[in-house]
Every structure is written in C-alpha cells, then in structure tokens.
Amino acid sequence: MTSPEQRNPQNGNPGGGPKRSLLSIIATVAVLGLLLFTGPGRELLGNLLDQGGTATQSDNTAQDGPTQTATQEETATSVDGRVKASVERTVDGDTFIAILEDGSRERVRMLLLDTPETKKEGTPVQPFGPEASEYTKKLLGGQQVELEFDEEQRDQYGRMLAYVYLNGEMVNEKLLEQGLARVVVYQPNDKYIDGFREIQNRAKQQKLGVWSIEGYADNRGFHPEVAE
C-alpha cells in the first residue's frame, strides 16, 4: 500500500509552497491596506514619495547645470556678433593678416572702403597709398581687434571681409575720416554705407588726403595721372 507521504510529497512540509504564497499575498494586502487606509500609513507613504521626488529633481538640476553654463559662455564670446583676433602684420592701408582665437590665420580686407595701392603687382605706388599704409600699421600693428561681418564673409580671392574694431572704435571709419580711403560698395555688403558716405563727404569738404587733389579720387577709383 502506498503511504500518505508517498501520495503527497508536500505532506512532509506542512504549510508548503501554496500555503506560503497565499500567506504572502494576504500579508502584502494587509500592509497596503495599512498604508492606504490609515493616517500614519498615508503619512509614511507620502514621505517616501516626497524623498523620491526630491532625488529626481536634484538629478535633473545637476544635468541641466553644465548646459546652462555652456550657453552663457557661448553668449559671452559672441557679443555683438564680433570675432576676436590679433593682428600679425599689416599689408597695406585696407588689408592685414590676423590670427583668430581658434588659431587660424586670415587675410582680412576692410569692408566698404578702398585705399590707394602700394603693393599691387604691375601698379605704381599711388598718392596717399604710403600714408594710408603707415596709418593702418601704426594703428593696428600687434593689436587685439574685433571683426564684424556683413552678408558675405569672403570675397572672390578668399579674403575675410570685415568691419574692424580697435578699443570699440571702427577702424574703417577712421581711414575715411582721415581722407585716406574712398567708399566702395560690393553688394550685398552695405550695412553701414549711409554712415560711411557721410564721413567721406566731410573729408571731401575739408579736402583731406585723397580729396586734396582735384579729380584724384571718385566712385570709380583713384586716378594718379591727375597728380603728375
């Protein structure tokens, strides 16, 4: 005859697997009931949830911190949309070699003006060309400047086109004020054209520099033959 123990192997473990599972479910339901339907239980549950929310908010703040800092730094380095550079050397009155903050070396041509030639191949030195070159050299040599761009950043020769600022003052305007340059427009770069023409007109009226020789400078260029 088969013994009771042989017929039911779990009889050797009274209150076995199924009973333990049932007891676990009952205990869980009881604990949830205490948490949900009693005052102390609800308070304890609320505290646990608050602690979890605080930790999550703290983590999010830590993640947001570097992003906000990076945004502030980016804004700080692009004030007025200008790029910082150091002048390595000047080429002539309206052109110089600059080293940008990223280490790149650029040939920079000042926008909206033209100075008489001094180094153009096949072209004799033009009146007031040396004066313009010397003025730019004394003003910019070894200096830290800021470059502001217009619609197009480069010309057909690959030169960087810019309005140049030294200690907050625009060098392009200074050359026009001294009568050492004439206004020239290459569209679409004409951001300050009205102001530049006003400065040029004042230099004309005072017969400064290139405007001191009748017929030497006009909107077509320089005419050194009238100075001979």
C-alpha positions as a Markdown table, in Angstrom:
| # | Residue | x | y | z |
|---|---|---|---|---|
| 1 | Met | 0.0 | 0.0 | 0.0 |
| 2 | Thr | 1.2 | 3.4 | -0.8 |
| 3 | Ser | 1.9 | 5.6 | 2.3 |
| 4 | Pro | 0.3 | 9.1 | 2.7 |
| 5 | Glu | 3.8 | 10.5 | 2.5 |
| 6 | Gln | 4.4 | 8.8 | -0.9 |
| 7 | Arg | 1.0 | 10.0 | -2.3 |
| 8 | Asn | 1.6 | 13.7 | -1.3 |
| 9 | Pro | 5.3 | 14.6 | -1.2 |
| 10 | Gln | 4.5 | 18.0 | 0.3 |
| 11 | Asn | 3.0 | 16.4 | 3.3 |
| 12 | Gly | 6.5 | 16.3 | 4.8 |
| 13 | Asn | 6.4 | 20.1 | 4.7 |
| 14 | Pro | 3.2 | 21.2 | 6.4 |
| 15 | Gly | 2.1 | 24.7 | 5.2 |
| 16 | Gly | 4.2 | 24.2 | 2.0 |
| 17 | Gly | 4.5 | 26.2 | -1.2 |
| 18 | Pro | 0.9 | 27.1 | -2.0 |
| 19 | Lys | 0.1 | 28.0 | 1.6 |
| 20 | Arg | 3.2 | 30.2 | 1.9 |
| 21 | Ser | 2.2 | 32.0 | -1.4 |
| 22 | Leu | -1.3 | 32.6 | 0.0 |
| 23 | Leu | 0.1 | 34.0 | 3.2 |
| 24 | Ser | 2.5 | 36.3 | 1.4 |
| 25 | Ile | -0.4 | 37.7 | -0.7 |
| 26 | Ile | -2.5 | 38.2 | 2.5 |
| 27 | Ala | 0.4 | 40.0 | 4.2 |
| 28 | Thr | 1.0 | 42.3 | 1.2 |
| 29 | Val | -2.6 | 43.2 | 1.1 |
| 30 | Ala | -2.6 | 43.9 | 4.8 |
| 31 | Val | 0.4 | 46.2 | 4.5 |
| 32 | Leu | -1.1 | 48.1 | 1.6 |
| 33 | Gly | -4.3 | 48.5 | 3.5 |
| 34 | Leu | -2.4 | 50.0 | 6.4 |
| 35 | Leu | -0.6 | 52.4 | 4.1 |
| 36 | Leu | -3.7 | 53.5 | 2.2 |
| 37 | Phe | -6.5 | 53.5 | 4.8 |
| 38 | Thr | -4.8 | 54.6 | 8.0 |
| 39 | Gly | -3.5 | 58.1 | 8.8 |
| 40 | Pro | 0.0 | 57.0 | 9.9 |
| 41 | Gly | 0.3 | 54.8 | 6.9 |
| 42 | Arg | -0.6 | 57.5 | 4.4 |
| 43 | Glu | 1.8 | 59.9 | 6.1 |
| 44 | Leu | 4.6 | 57.3 | 5.8 |
| 45 | Leu | 3.8 | 56.7 | 2.2 |
| 46 | Gly | 3.8 | 60.4 | 1.4 |
| 47 | Asn | 7.2 | 60.9 | 3.0 |
| 48 | Leu | 8.6 | 58.0 | 0.9 |
| 49 | Leu | 7.2 | 59.5 | -2.3 |
| 50 | Asp | 8.5 | 63.0 | -1.4 |
| 51 | Gln | 12.0 | 61.7 | -0.9 |
| 52 | Gly | 11.9 | 60.0 | -4.3 |
| 53 | Gly | 10.7 | 63.3 | -6.0 |
| 54 | Thr | 13.5 | 65.3 | -4.3 |
| 55 | Ala | 16.1 | 63.0 | -5.6 |
| 56 | Thr | 14.8 | 63.1 | -9.1 |
| 57 | Gln | 14.7 | 66.9 | -9.1 |
| 58 | Ser | 18.2 | 67.1 | -7.8 |
| 59 | Asp | 19.5 | 64.8 | -10.5 |
| 60 | Asn | 17.8 | 66.9 | -13.2 |
| 61 | Thr | 19.3 | 70.1 | -11.8 |
| 62 | Ala | 22.7 | 68.5 | -11.9 |
| 63 | Gln | 22.2 | 67.5 | -15.5 |
| 64 | Asp | 20.9 | 71.0 | -16.5 |
| 65 | Gly | 23.8 | 72.9 | -14.8 |
| 66 | Pro | 26.6 | 72.3 | -17.4 |
| 67 | Thr | 24.2 | 73.0 | -20.3 |
| 68 | Gln | 23.2 | 76.4 | -18.9 |
| 69 | Thr | 26.8 | 77.3 | -18.2 |
| 70 | Ala | 27.8 | 76.4 | -21.8 |
| 71 | Thr | 25.0 | 78.6 | -23.1 |
| 72 | Gln | 26.2 | 81.5 | -21.0 |
| 73 | Glu | 29.8 | 81.1 | -22.1 |
| 74 | Glu | 28.8 | 80.9 | -25.8 |
| 75 | Thr | 26.8 | 84.2 | -25.4 |
| 76 | Ala | 29.8 | 85.8 | -23.7 |
| 77 | Thr | 32.1 | 85.0 | -26.6 |
| 78 | Ser | 29.8 | 86.3 | -29.3 |
| 79 | Val | 28.9 | 89.8 | -28.0 |
| 80 | Asp | 27.6 | 91.9 | -30.9 |
| 81 | Gly | 28.4 | 89.1 | -33.3 |
| 82 | Arg | 32.1 | 90.0 | -33.4 |
| 83 | Val | 35.1 | 87.7 | -33.6 |
| 84 | Lys | 38.3 | 88.4 | -31.7 |
| 85 | Ala | 41.6 | 88.4 | -33.5 |
| 86 | Ser | 45.2 | 89.6 | -33.1 |
| 87 | Val | 46.9 | 91.5 | -35.9 |
| 88 | Glu | 50.1 | 89.7 | -37.0 |
| 89 | Arg | 51.1 | 92.4 | -39.6 |
| 90 | Thr | 49.5 | 94.9 | -41.9 |
| 91 | Val | 49.7 | 94.5 | -45.7 |
| 92 | Asp | 48.6 | 98.0 | -46.9 |
| 93 | Gly | 46.0 | 100.6 | -45.9 |
| 94 | Asp | 43.0 | 98.3 | -46.0 |
| 95 | Thr | 44.4 | 94.8 | -45.6 |
| 96 | Phe | 46.1 | 92.9 | -42.8 |
| 97 | Ile | 47.0 | 89.4 | -41.6 |
| 98 | Ala | 45.1 | 88.3 | -38.5 |
| 99 | Ile | 45.3 | 85.3 | -36.1 |
| 100 | Leu | 41.8 | 84.3 | -34.9 |
| 101 | Glu | 41.1 | 82.8 | -31.5 |
| 102 | Asp | 40.9 | 79.3 | -33.0 |
| 103 | Gly | 44.5 | 79.7 | -34.3 |
| 104 | Ser | 43.5 | 80.1 | -37.9 |
| 105 | Arg | 45.5 | 82.7 | -40.0 |
| 106 | Glu | 43.4 | 85.0 | -42.2 |
| 107 | Arg | 44.0 | 87.8 | -44.7 |
| 108 | Val | 41.4 | 90.4 | -43.7 |
| 109 | Arg | 40.1 | 93.1 | -46.1 |
| 110 | Met | 38.3 | 96.0 | -44.5 |
| 111 | Leu | 34.7 | 96.4 | -45.8 |
| 112 | Leu | 33.2 | 99.3 | -47.7 |
| 113 | Leu | 36.5 | 101.2 | -48.4 |
| 114 | Asp | 39.5 | 101.3 | -50.7 |
| 115 | Thr | 42.9 | 102.8 | -50.1 |
| 116 | Pro | 45.4 | 103.8 | -52.8 |
| 117 | Glu | 47.7 | 101.0 | -54.0 |
| 118 | Thr | 51.2 | 100.4 | -52.7 |
| 119 | Lys | 51.9 | 96.8 | -53.4 |
| 120 | Lys | 49.7 | 95.7 | -56.3 |
| 121 | Glu | 51.7 | 93.9 | -58.9 |
| 122 | Gly | 52.0 | 96.0 | -62.1 |
| 123 | Thr | 50.6 | 99.1 | -60.4 |
| 124 | Pro | 52.8 | 102.0 | -59.4 |
| 125 | Val | 52.5 | 103.3 | -55.8 |
| 126 | Gln | 49.6 | 105.7 | -55.8 |
| 127 | Pro | 49.4 | 109.1 | -54.0 |
| 128 | Phe | 48.5 | 108.7 | -50.3 |
| 129 | Gly | 49.0 | 105.0 | -50.5 |
| 130 | Pro | 52.1 | 105.0 | -48.3 |
| 131 | Glu | 50.3 | 107.4 | -45.9 |
| 132 | Ala | 47.3 | 105.0 | -45.6 |
| 133 | Ser | 49.6 | 102.0 | -45.1 |
| 134 | Glu | 51.6 | 103.8 | -42.4 |
| 135 | Tyr | 48.4 | 104.9 | -40.6 |
| 136 | Thr | 47.0 | 101.4 | -40.5 |
| 137 | Lys | 50.3 | 99.9 | -39.4 |
| 138 | Lys | 50.6 | 102.3 | -36.5 |
| 139 | Leu | 47.0 | 101.8 | -35.5 |
| 140 | Leu | 46.7 | 98.0 | -35.8 |
| 141 | Gly | 50.2 | 96.6 | -35.6 |
| 142 | Gly | 50.3 | 93.9 | -32.9 |
| 143 | Gln | 46.9 | 94.9 | -31.6 |
| 144 | Gln | 43.9 | 92.9 | -30.5 |
| 145 | Val | 40.9 | 93.7 | -32.6 |
| 146 | Glu | 37.3 | 92.5 | -33.2 |
| 147 | Leu | 35.9 | 91.6 | -36.6 |
| 148 | Glu | 32.3 | 92.2 | -37.6 |
| 149 | Phe | 30.9 | 90.6 | -40.7 |
| 150 | Asp | 28.2 | 91.6 | -43.2 |
| 151 | Glu | 26.1 | 89.4 | -45.6 |
| 152 | Glu | 29.1 | 87.8 | -47.3 |
| 153 | Gln | 32.2 | 86.9 | -45.2 |
| 154 | Arg | 34.7 | 86.4 | -48.0 |
| 155 | Asp | 35.5 | 87.9 | -51.4 |
| 156 | Gln | 36.4 | 86.1 | -54.7 |
| 157 | Tyr | 40.0 | 86.0 | -53.6 |
| 158 | Gly | 39.2 | 84.2 | -50.3 |
| 159 | Arg | 40.0 | 87.2 | -48.1 |
| 160 | Met | 37.9 | 87.6 | -45.0 |
| 161 | Leu | 35.8 | 90.8 | -45.2 |
| 162 | Ala | 35.2 | 92.7 | -42.0 |
| 163 | Tyr | 34.4 | 95.9 | -40.2 |
| 164 | Val | 37.4 | 96.2 | -37.8 |
| 165 | Tyr | 37.1 | 97.5 | -34.2 |
| 166 | Leu | 40.0 | 98.6 | -32.1 |
| 167 | Asn | 39.1 | 99.5 | -28.5 |
| 168 | Gly | 35.5 | 99.8 | -29.5 |
| 169 | Glu | 36.1 | 102.2 | -32.4 |
| 170 | Met | 35.7 | 101.2 | -36.1 |
| 171 | Val | 39.0 | 101.5 | -38.0 |
| 172 | Asn | 37.2 | 101.6 | -41.3 |
| 173 | Glu | 35.6 | 104.9 | -40.3 |
| 174 | Lys | 38.9 | 106.3 | -39.1 |
| 175 | Leu | 40.5 | 105.8 | -42.5 |
| 176 | Leu | 37.6 | 107.6 | -44.1 |
| 177 | Glu | 37.8 | 110.4 | -41.6 |
| 178 | Gln | 41.5 | 111.0 | -42.4 |
| 179 | Gly | 40.8 | 111.1 | -46.1 |
| 180 | Leu | 43.0 | 108.1 | -46.6 |
| 181 | Ala | 40.3 | 105.9 | -48.3 |
| 182 | Arg | 37.3 | 106.2 | -50.5 |
| 183 | Val | 33.9 | 104.4 | -50.1 |
| 184 | Val | 33.5 | 101.4 | -52.3 |
| 185 | Val | 30.5 | 99.0 | -52.3 |
| 186 | Tyr | 30.5 | 95.4 | -53.3 |
| 187 | Gln | 27.0 | 94.1 | -52.8 |
| 188 | Pro | 25.4 | 92.7 | -50.7 |
| 189 | Asn | 27.8 | 94.0 | -48.1 |
| 190 | Asp | 26.5 | 97.5 | -47.4 |
| 191 | Lys | 25.5 | 97.5 | -43.7 |
| 192 | Tyr | 27.0 | 100.9 | -42.9 |
| 193 | Ile | 27.0 | 102.5 | -46.3 |
| 194 | Asp | 25.0 | 105.6 | -45.3 |
| 195 | Gly | 27.2 | 106.5 | -42.4 |
| 196 | Phe | 30.4 | 105.9 | -44.4 |
| 197 | Arg | 29.2 | 108.2 | -47.1 |
| 198 | Glu | 28.5 | 110.9 | -44.6 |
| 199 | Ile | 32.1 | 110.6 | -43.2 |
| 200 | Gln | 33.5 | 110.7 | -46.7 |
| 201 | Asn | 31.6 | 113.8 | -47.6 |
| 202 | Arg | 33.0 | 115.6 | -44.6 |
| 203 | Ala | 36.5 | 114.6 | -45.6 |
| 204 | Lys | 35.8 | 115.9 | -49.1 |
| 205 | Gln | 34.6 | 119.2 | -47.8 |
| 206 | Gln | 37.8 | 119.6 | -45.7 |
| 207 | Lys | 39.9 | 118.4 | -48.7 |
| 208 | Leu | 41.7 | 115.8 | -46.6 |
| 209 | Gly | 44.1 | 113.2 | -48.0 |
| 210 | Val | 42.9 | 111.8 | -51.4 |
| 211 | Trp | 40.4 | 114.6 | -51.6 |
| 212 | Ser | 43.1 | 117.3 | -51.6 |
| 213 | Ile | 43.9 | 116.6 | -55.2 |
| 214 | Glu | 41.1 | 117.6 | -57.6 |
| 215 | Gly | 39.9 | 114.7 | -59.6 |
| 216 | Tyr | 42.2 | 112.1 | -58.0 |
| 217 | Ala | 39.5 | 110.1 | -56.2 |
| 218 | Asp | 35.9 | 109.3 | -57.3 |
| 219 | Asn | 33.4 | 106.5 | -57.2 |
| 220 | Arg | 35.3 | 104.7 | -60.0 |
| 221 | Gly | 38.7 | 104.6 | -58.2 |
| 222 | Phe | 41.9 | 106.6 | -58.0 |
| 223 | His | 43.5 | 108.5 | -60.9 |
| 224 | Pro | 47.1 | 109.1 | -60.2 |
| 225 | Glu | 47.7 | 110.7 | -63.6 |
| 226 | Val | 46.0 | 113.9 | -62.4 |
| 227 | Ala | 48.6 | 114.3 | -59.7 |
| 228 | Glu | 51.5 | 114.2 | -62.1 |
